[in-house]
Amino acid sequence: MREMIYKAVANPPKILWGPFLPTLLNLGIQFPIMFMCMGIWNLNPIFFIATIAIGHIIVIAMGVKDPHISTMIQAYGQCRVISNNLYKSKGNKFAP
């Protein structure tokens, strides 16, 4: 059991050598733009495939620098809650 936990922490999930969440965001943004431009202006998809590849190379570079970037993005989304302080003070106080 411990080996599985260590492996999950040490090796975060990847898609084509890139961190999971930024890779999905890259593809999830660029594919709809590609299909809309192909339908509206009849553009060649080869241009978009090149931009997807360049974006994925950038995502891979970010993943090499910090392999846990997917977890950091998820944690930022969960912890970005603004609290209402009961007493006037600087910053956010999560405890009343």
MOPAC internal coordinates of N, CA, C and O (Angstrom, degrees):
PM7 1SCF
backbone

  N    0.0000 0     0.00 0     0.00 0    0    0    0
  C    1.4459 1     0.00 0     0.00 0    1    0    0
  C    1.5220 1   110.49 1     0.00 0    2    1    0
  O    1.2310 1   119.29 1   136.75 1    3    2    1
  N    1.3115 1   118.95 1   -43.25 1    3    2    1
  C    1.4561 1   120.76 1  -178.42 1    5    3    2
  C    1.5271 1   111.82 1   -63.61 1    6    5    3
  O    1.2310 1   120.08 1   145.21 1    7    6    5
  N    1.3156 1   117.45 1   -34.79 1    7    6    5
  C    1.4548 1   120.09 1  -179.22 1    9    7    6
  C    1.5192 1   110.74 1   -63.03 1   10    9    7
  O    1.2310 1   119.74 1   142.31 1   11   10    9
  N    1.3221 1   118.10 1   -37.69 1   11   10    9
  C    1.4572 1   121.12 1   179.32 1   13   11   10
  C    1.5272 1   110.43 1   -66.00 1   14   13   11
  O    1.2310 1   120.41 1   139.50 1   15   14   13
  N    1.3316 1   116.82 1   -40.50 1   15   14   13
  C    1.4628 1   120.15 1   179.27 1   17   15   14
  C    1.5170 1   110.13 1   -65.46 1   18   17   15
  O    1.2310 1   120.36 1   134.59 1   19   18   17
  N    1.3095 1   116.92 1   -45.41 1   19   18   17
  C    1.4625 1   119.59 1   179.14 1   21   19   18
  C    1.5193 1   111.55 1   -61.83 1   22   21   19
  O    1.2310 1   120.46 1   139.43 1   23   22   21
  N    1.3247 1   116.72 1   -40.57 1   23   22   21
  C    1.4550 1   120.30 1  -179.36 1   25   23   22
  C    1.5273 1   110.55 1   -65.61 1   26   25   23
  O    1.2310 1   119.63 1   139.22 1   27   26   25
  N    1.3248 1   118.30 1   -40.78 1   27   26   25
  C    1.4630 1   121.03 1   179.81 1   29   27   26
  C    1.5245 1   111.23 1   -66.13 1   30   29   27
  O    1.2310 1   120.16 1   143.73 1   31   30   29
  N    1.3046 1   117.29 1   -36.27 1   31   30   29
  C    1.4628 1   120.55 1   179.70 1   33   31   30
  C    1.5215 1   110.75 1   -75.94 1   34   33   31
  O    1.2310 1   120.29 1   138.60 1   35   34   33
  N    1.3152 1   117.05 1   -41.40 1   35   34   33
  C    1.4591 1   120.69 1  -175.98 1   37   35   34
  C    1.5215 1   112.27 1   -76.54 1   38   37   35
  O    1.2310 1   119.68 1   147.65 1   39   38   37
  N    1.3269 1   118.21 1   -32.35 1   39   38   37
  C    1.4578 1   121.99 1  -177.60 1   41   39   38
  C    1.5262 1   109.96 1  -122.22 1   42   41   39
  O    1.2310 1   119.63 1   -92.19 1   43   42   41
  N    1.3256 1   118.32 1    87.81 1   43   42   41
  C    1.4691 1   119.57 1   178.94 1   45   43   42
  C    1.5314 1   110.25 1   -65.89 1   46   45   43
  O    1.2310 1   119.94 1   -22.79 1   47   46   45
  N    1.3397 1   117.73 1   157.21 1   47   46   45
  C    1.4636 1   120.50 1  -176.84 1   49   47   46
  C    1.5267 1   111.92 1   -63.56 1   50   49   47
  O    1.2310 1   121.26 1   -34.81 1   51   50   49
  N    1.3329 1   115.20 1   145.19 1   51   50   49
  C    1.4541 1   121.58 1  -178.63 1   53   51   50
  C    1.5261 1   109.64 1  -134.55 1   54   53   51
  O    1.2310 1   121.28 1   -26.78 1   55   54   53
  N    1.3263 1   115.15 1   153.22 1   55   54   53
  C    1.4574 1   122.69 1   172.30 1   57   55   54
  C    1.5177 1   106.69 1  -124.21 1   58   57   55
  O    1.2310 1   120.19 1   -63.86 1   59   58   57
  N    1.3083 1   117.25 1   116.14 1   59   58   57
  C    1.4755 1   122.23 1  -179.30 1   61   59   58
  C    1.5285 1   110.98 1    50.64 1   62   61   59
  O    1.2310 1   120.09 1  -129.45 1   63   62   61
  N    1.3047 1   117.44 1    50.55 1   63   62   61
  C    1.4643 1   127.08 1   176.06 1   65   63   62
  C    1.5298 1   113.70 1    68.98 1   66   65   63
  O    1.2310 1   119.04 1  -173.41 1   67   66   65
  N    1.3090 1   119.44 1     6.59 1   67   66   65
  C    1.4633 1   122.19 1   178.51 1   69   67   66
  C    1.5210 1   110.26 1  -111.91 1   70   69   67
  O    1.2310 1   120.05 1   -24.61 1   71   70   69
  N    1.3240 1   117.50 1   155.39 1   71   70   69
  C    1.4679 1   120.42 1   177.58 1   73   71   70
  C    1.5302 1   110.66 1   -59.55 1   74   73   71
  O    1.2310 1   120.68 1   -33.48 1   75   74   73
  N    1.3119 1   116.31 1   146.52 1   75   74   73
  C    1.4592 1   123.37 1  -170.22 1   77   75   74
  C    1.5304 1   113.19 1   -58.03 1   78   77   75
  O    1.2310 1   120.03 1   121.13 1   79   78   77
  N    1.3177 1   117.55 1   -58.87 1   79   78   77
  C    1.4605 1   120.90 1  -172.98 1   81   79   78
  C    1.5277 1   113.56 1   -68.35 1   82   81   79
  O    1.2310 1   118.48 1   132.84 1   83   82   81
  N    1.3491 1   120.50 1   -47.16 1   83   82   81
  C    1.4650 1   118.39 1   177.64 1   85   83   82
  C    1.5285 1   113.53 1   -62.91 1   86   85   83
  O    1.2310 1   120.19 1   148.24 1   87   86   85
  N    1.3318 1   117.25 1   -31.76 1   87   86   85
  C    1.4686 1   119.61 1   177.36 1   89   87   86
  C    1.5189 1   110.31 1   -67.26 1   90   89   87
  O    1.2310 1   120.37 1   136.34 1   91   90   89
  N    1.3219 1   116.90 1   -43.66 1   91   90   89
  C    1.4640 1   119.78 1   177.79 1   93   91   90
  C    1.5208 1   111.60 1   -64.89 1   94   93   91
  O    1.2310 1   120.15 1   141.94 1   95   94   93
  N    1.3291 1   117.33 1   -38.06 1   95   94   93
  C    1.4627 1   120.08 1   177.05 1   97   95   94
  C    1.5317 1   110.92 1   -64.28 1   98   97   95
  O    1.2310 1   120.22 1   137.70 1   99   98   97
  N    1.3173 1   117.18 1   -42.30 1   99   98   97
  C    1.4572 1   121.63 1   178.65 1  101   99   98
  C    1.5268 1   110.43 1   -59.53 1  102  101   99
  O    1.2310 1   120.58 1   129.68 1  103  102  101
  N    1.3320 1   116.49 1   -50.32 1  103  102  101
  C    1.4560 1   120.11 1  -178.97 1  105  103  102
  C    1.5262 1   111.69 1   -69.95 1  106  105  103
  O    1.2310 1   120.32 1   142.43 1  107  106  105
  N    1.3111 1   117.00 1   -37.57 1  107  106  105
  C    1.4579 1   121.22 1  -178.86 1  109  107  106
  C    1.5181 1   113.52 1   -68.26 1  110  109  107
  O    1.2310 1   120.14 1   156.30 1  111  110  109
  N    1.3093 1   117.33 1   -23.70 1  111  110  109
  C    1.4644 1   120.55 1   177.07 1  113  111  110
  C    1.5325 1   110.59 1   -91.13 1  114  113  111
  O    1.2310 1   120.19 1   137.79 1  115  114  113
  N    1.3180 1   117.24 1   -42.21 1  115  114  113
  C    1.4619 1   119.34 1  -172.69 1  117  115  114
  C    1.5286 1   113.83 1   -79.20 1  118  117  115
  O    1.2310 1   119.17 1   147.70 1  119  118  117
  N    1.3253 1   119.19 1   -32.30 1  119  118  117
  C    1.4625 1   119.56 1   179.35 1  121  119  118
  C    1.5326 1   112.68 1   -65.49 1  122  121  119
  O    1.2310 1   118.64 1   132.66 1  123  122  121
  N    1.3365 1   120.20 1   -47.34 1  123  122  121
  C    1.4702 1   117.84 1   176.92 1  125  123  122
  C    1.5337 1   113.08 1   -61.91 1  126  125  123
  O    1.2310 1   120.43 1   142.10 1  127  126  125
  N    1.3328 1   116.79 1   -37.90 1  127  126  125
  C    1.4708 1   118.96 1   177.19 1  129  127  126
  C    1.5222 1   109.91 1   -62.98 1  130  129  127
  O    1.2310 1   120.43 1   138.77 1  131  130  129
  N    1.3262 1   116.79 1   -41.23 1  131  130  129
  C    1.4670 1   120.61 1   178.94 1  133  131  130
  C    1.5240 1   110.73 1   -61.43 1  134  133  131
  O    1.2310 1   119.82 1   132.26 1  135  134  133
  N    1.3272 1   117.95 1   -47.74 1  135  134  133
  C    1.4614 1   120.29 1  -177.72 1  137  135  134
  C    1.5267 1   111.82 1   -67.90 1  138  137  135
  O    1.2310 1   120.04 1   144.25 1  139  138  137
  N    1.3344 1   117.53 1   -35.75 1  139  138  137
  C    1.4668 1   119.29 1   177.24 1  141  139  138
  C    1.5269 1   111.08 1   -66.29 1  142  141  139
  O    1.2310 1   120.20 1   136.92 1  143  142  141
  N    1.3220 1   117.22 1   -43.08 1  143  142  141
  C    1.4684 1   120.34 1   179.77 1  145  143  142
  C    1.5247 1   111.23 1   -68.42 1  146  145  143
  O    1.2310 1   120.17 1   145.54 1  147  146  145
  N    1.3261 1   117.28 1   -34.46 1  147  146  145
  C    1.4588 1   119.80 1   176.40 1  149  147  146
  C    1.5252 1   110.80 1   -66.43 1  150  149  147
  O    1.2310 1   120.23 1   142.09 1  151  150  149
  N    1.3236 1   117.17 1   -37.91 1  151  150  149
  C    1.4610 1   120.62 1  -178.96 1  153  151  150
  C    1.5063 1   113.62 1   -77.40 1  154  153  151
  O    1.2310 1   120.14 1   141.77 1  155  154  153
  N    1.3295 1   117.34 1   -38.23 1  155  154  153
  C    1.4686 1   120.40 1  -175.39 1  157  155  154
  C    1.5162 1   111.42 1   -82.05 1  158  157  155
  O    1.2310 1   120.23 1   127.45 1  159  158  157
  N    1.3242 1   117.17 1   -52.55 1  159  158  157
  C    1.4657 1   121.13 1  -173.12 1  161  159  158
  C    1.5221 1   113.50 1  -106.85 1  162  161  159
  O    1.2310 1   119.35 1  -177.60 1  163  162  161
  N    1.3337 1   118.84 1     2.40 1  163  162  161
  C    1.4507 1   123.70 1   178.39 1  165  163  162
  C    1.5339 1   111.32 1    56.48 1  166  165  163
  O    1.2310 1   120.80 1  -135.89 1  167  166  165
  N    1.3409 1   116.08 1    44.11 1  167  166  165
  C    1.4621 1   121.31 1   179.48 1  169  167  166
  C    1.5226 1   110.79 1   -80.11 1  170  169  167
  O    1.2310 1   121.28 1   -23.56 1  171  170  169
  N    1.3105 1   115.16 1   156.44 1  171  170  169
  C    1.4549 1   122.11 1   179.50 1  173  171  170
  C    1.5346 1   109.51 1   -75.95 1  174  173  171
  O    1.2310 1   119.51 1   -50.64 1  175  174  173
  N    1.3340 1   118.54 1   129.36 1  175  174  173
  C    1.4688 1   120.00 1  -178.14 1  177  175  174
  C    1.5338 1   113.76 1   -71.76 1  178  177  175
  O    1.2310 1   119.45 1   168.60 1  179  178  177
  N    1.3304 1   118.66 1   -11.40 1  179  178  177
  C    1.4699 1   120.80 1   178.98 1  181  179  178
  C    1.5270 1   110.41 1   -60.76 1  182  181  179
  O    1.2310 1   119.91 1   141.94 1  183  182  181
  N    1.3316 1   117.78 1   -38.06 1  183  182  181
  C    1.4711 1   121.46 1   177.29 1  185  183  182
  C    1.5202 1   110.38 1   -59.85 1  186  185  183
  O    1.2310 1   120.33 1   136.33 1  187  186  185
  N    1.3210 1   116.98 1   -43.67 1  187  186  185
  C    1.4565 1   120.51 1  -177.95 1  189  187  186
  C    1.5197 1   112.06 1   -71.76 1  190  189  187
  O    1.2310 1   120.50 1   147.12 1  191  190  189
  N    1.3162 1   116.65 1   -32.88 1  191  190  189
  C    1.4630 1   118.96 1   176.63 1  193  191  190
  C    1.5259 1   109.62 1   -64.30 1  194  193  191
  O    1.2310 1   120.68 1   142.99 1  195  194  193
  N    1.3435 1   116.30 1   -37.01 1  195  194  193
  C    1.4661 1   119.48 1   176.80 1  197  195  194
  C    1.5273 1   110.91 1   -65.46 1  198  197  195
  O    1.2310 1   119.69 1   138.57 1  199  198  197
  N    1.3357 1   118.19 1   -41.43 1  199  198  197
  C    1.4686 1   119.81 1   179.55 1  201  199  198
  C    1.5258 1   111.14 1   -68.62 1  202  201  199
  O    1.2310 1   120.15 1   144.83 1  203  202  201
  N    1.3319 1   117.32 1   -35.17 1  203  202  201
  C    1.4714 1   120.22 1   176.54 1  205  203  202
  C    1.5181 1   109.85 1   -64.30 1  206  205  203
  O    1.2310 1   120.27 1   138.05 1  207  206  205
  N    1.3349 1   117.08 1   -41.95 1  207  206  205
  C    1.4673 1   120.60 1   179.22 1  209  207  206
  C    1.5320 1   111.18 1   -65.29 1  210  209  207
  O    1.2310 1   120.16 1   137.73 1  211  210  209
  N    1.3300 1   117.30 1   -42.27 1  211  210  209
  C    1.4717 1   120.59 1   178.22 1  213  211  210
  C    1.5267 1   110.33 1   -63.95 1  214  213  211
  O    1.2310 1   120.37 1   136.16 1  215  214  213
  N    1.3250 1   116.90 1   -43.84 1  215  214  213
  C    1.4637 1   120.33 1   177.42 1  217  215  214
  C    1.5113 1   112.13 1   -62.27 1  218  217  215
  O    1.2310 1   120.36 1   142.26 1  219  218  217
  N    1.3308 1   116.91 1   -37.74 1  219  218  217
  C    1.4644 1   119.80 1   179.23 1  221  219  218
  C    1.5296 1   111.12 1   -69.68 1  222  221  219
  O    1.2310 1   120.08 1   144.09 1  223  222  221
  N    1.3173 1   117.46 1   -35.91 1  223  222  221
  C    1.4650 1   119.99 1   175.96 1  225  223  222
  C    1.5266 1   110.23 1   -63.32 1  226  225  223
  O    1.2310 1   120.25 1   140.83 1  227  226  225
  N    1.3293 1   117.12 1   -39.17 1  227  226  225
  C    1.4687 1   120.58 1   176.81 1  229  227  226
  C    1.5303 1   110.31 1   -64.61 1  230  229  227
  O    1.2310 1   120.41 1   138.86 1  231  230  229
  N    1.3350 1   116.83 1   -41.14 1  231  230  229
  C    1.4706 1   120.54 1   178.43 1  233  231  230
  C    1.5314 1   110.89 1   -64.69 1  234  233  231
  O    1.2310 1   120.12 1   140.93 1  235  234  233
  N    1.3263 1   117.37 1   -39.07 1  235  234  233
  C    1.4648 1   120.63 1   177.21 1  237  235  234
  C    1.5294 1   110.14 1   -63.05 1  238  237  235
  O    1.2310 1   120.62 1   138.62 1  239  238  237
  N    1.3402 1   116.43 1   -41.38 1  239  238  237
  C    1.4711 1   119.53 1   178.40 1  241  239  238
  C    1.5280 1   110.79 1   -63.28 1  242  241  239
  O    1.2310 1   120.18 1   140.37 1  243  242  241
  N    1.3297 1   117.27 1   -39.63 1  243  242  241
  C    1.4689 1   119.91 1   176.56 1  245  243  242
  C    1.5253 1   110.29 1   -63.99 1  246  245  243
  O    1.2310 1   120.24 1   141.60 1  247  246  245
  N    1.3345 1   117.14 1   -38.40 1  247  246  245
  C    1.4592 1   121.30 1   179.96 1  249  247  246
  C    1.5114 1   113.13 1   -69.45 1  250  249  247
  O    1.2310 1   120.37 1   148.66 1  251  250  249
  N    1.3275 1   116.89 1   -31.34 1  251  250  249
  C    1.4686 1   119.57 1   176.66 1  253  251  250
  C    1.5184 1   109.71 1   -69.05 1  254  253  251
  O    1.2310 1   120.87 1   140.16 1  255  254  253
  N    1.3293 1   115.95 1   -39.84 1  255  254  253
  C    1.4699 1   119.99 1  -179.77 1  257  255  254
  C    1.5245 1   110.93 1   -68.26 1  258  257  255
  O    1.2310 1   120.25 1   135.82 1  259  258  257
  N    1.3380 1   117.13 1   -44.18 1  259  258  257
  C    1.4615 1   121.23 1  -179.48 1  261  259  258
  C    1.5256 1   108.86 1  -139.95 1  262  261  259
  O    1.2310 1   119.32 1   -82.66 1  263  262  261
  N    1.3272 1   118.90 1    97.34 1  263  262  261
  C    1.4615 1   121.06 1  -175.24 1  265  263  262
  C    1.5260 1   114.57 1   -67.06 1  266  265  263
  O    1.2310 1   119.67 1   163.10 1  267  266  265
  N    1.3147 1   118.24 1   -16.90 1  267  266  265
  C    1.4662 1   121.33 1  -177.95 1  269  267  266
  C    1.5265 1   112.03 1  -100.44 1  270  269  267
  O    1.2310 1   119.97 1  -150.65 1  271  270  269
  N    1.3284 1   117.66 1    29.35 1  271  270  269
  C    1.4600 1   120.41 1  -177.07 1  273  271  270
  C    1.5279 1   111.43 1   -67.42 1  274  273  271
  O    1.2310 1   119.59 1   148.58 1  275  274  273
  N    1.3334 1   118.39 1   -31.42 1  275  274  273
  C    1.4687 1   120.85 1   177.15 1  277  275  274
  C    1.5159 1   110.65 1   -62.60 1  278  277  275
  O    1.2310 1   120.41 1   135.53 1  279  278  277
  N    1.3205 1   116.81 1   -44.47 1  279  278  277
  C    1.4622 1   121.23 1   179.03 1  281  279  278
  C    1.5215 1   110.70 1   -65.37 1  282  281  279
  O    1.2310 1   120.35 1   142.54 1  283  282  281
  N    1.3310 1   116.93 1   -37.46 1  283  282  281
  C    1.4651 1   120.18 1   178.96 1  285  283  282
  C    1.5241 1   110.98 1   -66.00 1  286  285  283
  O    1.2310 1   119.71 1   141.16 1  287  286  285
  N    1.3223 1   118.16 1   -38.84 1  287  286  285
  C    1.4661 1   121.23 1   178.28 1  289  287  286
  C    1.5187 1   110.21 1   -66.01 1  290  289  287
  O    1.2310 1   119.93 1   137.69 1  291  290  289
  N    1.3361 1   117.74 1   -42.31 1  291  290  289
  C    1.4581 1   120.92 1   178.64 1  293  291  290
  C    1.5273 1   111.09 1   -65.19 1  294  293  291
  O    1.2310 1   120.17 1   138.38 1  295  294  293
  N    1.3319 1   117.28 1   -41.62 1  295  294  293
  C    1.4612 1   120.57 1   179.71 1  297  295  294
  C    1.5235 1   110.93 1   -66.12 1  298  297  295
  O    1.2310 1   120.08 1   142.74 1  299  298  297
  N    1.3299 1   117.45 1   -37.26 1  299  298  297
  C    1.4675 1   120.21 1   178.27 1  301  299  298
  C    1.5225 1   110.32 1   -63.90 1  302  301  299
  O    1.2310 1   120.44 1   140.34 1  303  302  301
  N    1.3263 1   116.76 1   -39.66 1  303  302  301
  C    1.4636 1   119.93 1   179.04 1  305  303  302
  C    1.5143 1   112.57 1   -65.78 1  306  305  303
  O    1.2310 1   119.79 1   146.84 1  307  306  305
  N    1.3231 1   118.00 1   -33.16 1  307  306  305
  C    1.4627 1   120.86 1  -179.19 1  309  307  306
  C    1.5251 1   112.18 1   -83.06 1  310  309  307
  O    1.2310 1   119.59 1   150.09 1  311  310  309
  N    1.3279 1   118.39 1   -29.91 1  311  310  309
  C    1.4681 1   121.73 1  -174.55 1  313  311  310
  C    1.5166 1   113.12 1   -97.66 1  314  313  311
  O    1.2310 1   119.57 1  -176.89 1  315  314  313
  N    1.2834 1   118.42 1     3.11 1  315  314  313
  C    1.4630 1   121.48 1  -176.42 1  317  315  314
  C    1.5314 1   111.26 1   -83.94 1  318  317  315
  O    1.2310 1   120.08 1  -154.48 1  319  318  317
  N    1.2939 1   117.44 1    25.52 1  319  318  317
  C    1.4567 1   122.59 1  -178.75 1  321  319  318
  C    1.5222 1   109.43 1   -79.87 1  322  321  319
  O    1.2310 1   120.64 1   -49.18 1  323  322  321
  N    1.3193 1   116.38 1   130.82 1  323  322  321
  C    1.4644 1   120.89 1   177.02 1  325  323  322
  C    1.5200 1   108.02 1   -92.44 1  326  325  323
  O    1.2310 1   120.81 1   -55.92 1  327  326  325
  N    1.3086 1   116.06 1   124.08 1  327  326  325
  C    1.4645 1   119.72 1  -177.96 1  329  327  326
  C    1.5204 1   110.09 1   -97.47 1  330  329  327
  O    1.2310 1   121.55 1   -23.88 1  331  330  329
  N    1.3228 1   114.64 1   156.12 1  331  330  329
  C    1.4623 1   120.96 1   174.64 1  333  331  330
  C    1.5141 1   108.12 1   -96.57 1  334  333  331
  O    1.2310 1   120.94 1   -64.02 1  335  334  333
  N    1.3192 1   115.81 1   115.98 1  335  334  333
  C    1.4566 1   119.95 1  -179.53 1  337  335  334
  C    1.5278 1   109.95 1   -75.69 1  338  337  335
  O    1.2310 1   120.93 1   -39.12 1  339  338  337
  N    1.3140 1   115.83 1   140.88 1  339  338  337
  C    1.4623 1   119.92 1   176.89 1  341  339  338
  C    1.5236 1   111.19 1   -76.41 1  342  341  339
  O    1.2310 1   120.80 1   147.15 1  343  342  341
  N    1.3191 1   116.07 1   -32.85 1  343  342  341
  C    1.4583 1   120.79 1  -178.99 1  345  343  342
  C    1.5253 1   108.05 1  -120.30 1  346  345  343
  O    1.2310 1   120.50 1   -29.82 1  347  346  345
  N    1.3089 1   116.66 1   150.18 1  347  346  345
  C    1.4529 1   119.79 1   179.93 1  349  347  346
  C    1.5212 1   109.66 1   -68.85 1  350  349  347
  O    1.2310 1   120.94 1   -55.62 1  351  350  349
  N    1.3081 1   115.81 1   124.38 1  351  350  349
  C    1.4534 1   121.64 1   177.76 1  353  351  350
  C    1.5241 1   107.75 1  -162.26 1  354  353  351
  O    1.2310 1   121.24 1   -14.05 1  355  354  353
  N    1.3138 1   115.23 1   165.95 1  355  354  353
  C    1.4556 1   119.67 1   178.37 1  357  355  354
  C    1.5179 1   109.73 1   -80.42 1  358  357  355
  O    1.2310 1   120.58 1   -38.20 1  359  358  357
  N    1.3137 1   116.50 1   141.80 1  359  358  357
  C    1.4573 1   121.13 1   176.09 1  361  359  358
  C    1.5093 1   112.82 1    80.99 1  362  361  359
  O    1.2310 1   121.16 1    -0.57 1  363  362  361
  N    1.3103 1   115.39 1   179.43 1  363  362  361
  C    1.4602 1   121.56 1   179.32 1  365  363  362
  C    1.5158 1   109.82 1   -95.93 1  366  365  363
  O    1.2310 1   120.92 1   -48.66 1  367  366  365
  N    1.2911 1   115.85 1   131.34 1  367  366  365
  C    1.4610 1   121.94 1   175.65 1  369  367  366
  C    1.5155 1   107.13 1  -112.49 1  370  369  367
  O    1.2310 1   120.23 1   -62.86 1  371  370  369
  N    1.3387 1   117.16 1   117.14 1  371  370  369
  C    1.4429 1   120.60 1  -176.10 1  373  371  370
  C    1.5292 1   112.02 1   -82.96 1  374  373  371
  O    1.2310 1   119.84 1   160.71 1  375  374  373
  N    1.3105 1   117.91 1   -19.29 1  375  374  373
  C    1.4657 1   120.79 1   178.10 1  377  375  374
  C    1.5197 1   109.07 1   -98.31 1  378  377  375
  O    1.2310 1   119.66 1   -40.18 1  379  378  377
  N    1.3316 1   118.26 1   139.82 1  379  378  377
  C    1.4840 1   119.95 1   179.84 1  381  379  378
  C    1.5092 1   112.90 1   -70.96 1  382  381  379
  O    1.2310 1   120.10 1   180.00 1  383  382  381

